[in-house]
Amino acid sequence: MREPALPTDHEIEAAARALYAEGLFHHWWPTNTKSYEEFAATDPVGMSEFGGIVERILVATAKARLNT
């Protein structure tokens, strides 16, 4: 089985912004949640964890695509 290429930082950033926006729209985050830019500037640990989650989702998607 071939391993997919890891997503680029740009791909992770784009997917993270999309997921964050969906979370705001669907009220997954608390009502006082900051914008993505404010979140990034004020919570570097949270941003790192969020980016890690997004990266794992992208890798899982790429693996699924290779195995179809």
N, C-alpha and C positions, 0 to 999 in steps of 0.2 A: 504494500500500500504506500503510495506516495504522500508525503506531507505537503500541505499547501504552504505557500509563502505567507509569512506573517504580514498583517496589515501595516501599512505605512502610518506614520504619525498623523498625516493629513487625513487618511481614511478614518482613523480612530476619532480624530477631532470632529469630522463631519458627522459620523454616526452618533457620537456623544451629544452633539448639539441637537440632532434630530430626536434622540431619545429623551433628552432633557425637555425639549419643547413639547413632546407628547405627554410627558409627565405633568407639565404645567397645565396643559389643555384638559387632561383627564383628572386633574386634582389628585394625582398620586402623591404629590409633595404637600407639606403643610401650607396653609394659606399665606403665611409670611415668607415664603420661599423667595430667594433673590433671583435675579436674572442669571443666566449662565455666566456672563462676564463677572458679575459680583461674586458669584459662587467661586469661580476660578481664582479671583483675586483675594478672597478672604478665607478660603478653606483648601489649602494645597493638599492636605492629606485626603480630604474627601474627594477632591478632583482626581488624585492619583488612583484612589479606589474605584471611582466611577469609570475612569478611563480603562482600568484593568478589567472591569466587568464587560465593558463594551468590546475590548480587544478579545476577550474569551468568546463572546457571542460571534464576533466576526470570524474567528478561527473555526469555531464549530460550524458556522455556515459554509465556510470554504471547504472543510472536510466533508460535509454532507454533499456538496456539489461535486466533489471528486469521486464520491462513492455511488453516484447515481448512474 
